């Protein structure tokens, strides 16, 4: 059982385990309770959990880039952070191993040829724009 508080329009604004003032009891499997918990409070709205998960992925990719470019060493990070990054890397590599392959595998299989912009790979393109502040 959950206790929900609604706004004047009737939308759920908070869900509680214990009864609070002006709350109504709803079963845990009630569609409105489930929608609120999952963050589906309206069309196109993102829950903080999904936004945080997306931001974690961005930060993980940023750390990878900084390490590849030699700006950061994994040993510069606290031991706990290193462990969390390694755990995520291990989990993601395991997920990719079970992912659907869209290309043929085996002898004679080749990946499709992609058109590449002529500036790709040019070291000048990998530098930040000249008008960016020097943060390092």
C-alpha atoms as one frame of an Amber mdcrd trajectory, in Angstrom:
protein
   0.000   0.000   0.000   1.205   3.507  -0.825  -0.083   6.919   0.181  -0.205
   9.558  -2.533  -0.519  13.317  -2.380  -2.140  15.035  -5.349  -1.943  18.578
  -6.679  -5.117  20.662  -7.303  -5.385  19.198 -10.821  -5.384  15.646  -9.437
  -1.901  14.628 -10.541   0.240  12.709  -8.060   3.040  14.882  -6.664   4.476
  12.473  -4.065   4.232   8.849  -2.989   4.840   7.721   0.599   5.111   4.415
   2.439   3.486   5.890   5.539   0.335   7.977   5.715   0.904  11.738   5.601
  -1.494  14.668   5.812  -3.918  14.941   2.870  -2.814  11.630   1.364  -4.945
   8.899  -0.141  -4.204   5.195   0.011  -3.623   3.365  -3.266  -2.387  -0.176
  -3.840   1.232  -0.536  -4.947   0.161  -1.952  -8.300  -2.205   0.941  -9.086
  -1.366   2.335 -12.573  -0.959   5.909 -11.295   1.432   4.804  -8.563   3.458
   2.737 -11.029   3.566   5.604 -13.537   4.767   8.024 -10.862   7.434   5.638
  -9.589   8.675   4.979 -13.115   8.741   8.695 -13.870   6.124   8.696 -16.595
   4.344  11.826 -15.425   3.247  13.155 -18.764   4.218  13.016 -22.370   7.947
  13.373 -22.984   8.840  13.832 -19.318  12.018  12.127 -18.176  12.469  10.787
 -14.689  15.535  11.817 -12.760  16.667   8.194 -12.753  16.673   8.013 -16.557
  18.361  11.402 -16.845  20.972  10.350 -14.298  21.600   7.110 -16.160  22.152
   9.071 -19.365  24.500  11.468 -17.606  26.458   8.568 -16.099  26.989   7.203
 -19.606  28.195  10.620 -20.803  30.618  10.894 -17.872  31.886   7.369 -18.475
  32.527   8.173 -22.139  34.203  11.461 -21.164  36.541   9.639 -18.780  37.387
   7.160 -21.566  38.270  10.008 -23.935  40.411  11.767 -21.327  42.277   8.533
 -20.601  42.819   7.772 -24.312  44.205  11.285 -24.882  46.519  11.021 -21.895
  44.864  13.857 -19.983  43.808  11.521 -17.161  45.144   8.253 -15.814  42.779
   5.752 -14.275  45.057   5.730 -11.228  44.345   9.460 -10.744  40.848   8.483
  -9.616  40.009   7.222  -6.119  40.021   3.435  -5.727  36.222   3.372  -5.326
  35.747   5.282  -8.588  38.154   2.941 -10.390  36.212  -0.077  -9.135  32.883
   1.387 -10.269  34.259   2.225 -13.722  35.736  -1.254 -14.127  32.436  -2.825
 -13.003  30.493  -0.794 -15.579  33.012  -1.612 -18.320  32.792  -5.309 -17.483
  28.975  -5.214 -17.427  28.756  -3.277 -20.720  31.199  -5.608 -22.468  29.106
  -8.566 -21.283  25.953  -6.922 -22.636  27.638  -6.249 -25.981  28.740  -9.883
 -26.202  25.067 -10.904 -26.102  23.885  -8.141 -28.421  22.297  -8.845 -31.760
  24.875  -8.771 -34.550  23.612  -6.909 -37.598  26.499  -8.079 -39.770  27.473
 -11.560 -40.900  30.112 -13.206 -38.819  32.637 -15.742 -39.951  34.941 -16.231
 -42.868  34.662 -13.756 -45.687  32.355 -11.436 -43.767  33.182  -7.771 -43.966
  31.730  -4.616 -42.544  30.121  -2.173 -44.928  32.289   0.644 -46.226  31.366
   4.025 -44.825  31.954   7.385 -46.419  34.266   9.466 -44.242  34.542  13.226
 -44.229  37.998  14.271 -45.527  38.832  16.065 -42.252  38.202  13.013 -40.081
  41.477  11.917 -38.588  43.029  15.345 -39.059  44.702  16.201 -35.704  43.527
  19.811 -36.026  39.903  18.599 -35.869  40.504  16.911 -32.524  41.544  20.107
 -30.784  38.974  22.301 -29.041  37.977  25.454 -30.910  40.438  28.327 -30.431
  37.824  30.483 -28.671  37.307  27.911 -25.865  38.843  28.882 -22.522  41.967
  27.015 -21.562  40.707  24.705 -18.816  43.824  22.584 -18.437
